[in-house]
């Protein structure tokens, strides 16, 4: 299986439908941590719903319009990364992440995001990488800053989740900024 080492016993690798039981168990274990930020954490409630979620990303990968990866630490699923949107015609993609509380502070999300941006910009020719985040999600905003992203604005009342409307900050970087070294060095504790 293909994987990318992230250091310290961690790796980034594809998260596929056959791993639905593992994703369902992970989501159940850290649901309270994920649900304030991630709509899918409300709907992935068992192996069947996890399989359907992962199959949507397998289909997106086959259509070259999205991808999903897991972050494993010492063999245990502790988080993930995804290209929620991946539009090669427009040269734009949206990167997202989640991580269990016990895996935070190791730089896993920042390191994984750097690897994914390197691939999106360097291999796939993306011109723009976006990171959408709730204004209240300080750790995710810190990752966007470490990646050298620019806060471009806030989409007010952008989506409904958990019975209320939520804002989303838009952070982004351009390929030329990435190639110039934005976000490639510095503090990686995330």
Secondary structure, 3 states (H helix, E strand, C coil): CCEEEEECCEEEEECCHHHHHHHHHHHHHHHHHHCCCCCHHHHCCCHHHHHHHHHHHHHHHHCCCCEEEEEEECCEEEEEEEEEEEECCCCEEEEEEEECHHHCCCCHHHHHHHHHHHHHHHHCCCCEEEEEECCCCHHHHHHHHHCCCEEEEEEEEEEEECCEEEEEEEEEEEHHHHHCCCCCCCCCCC
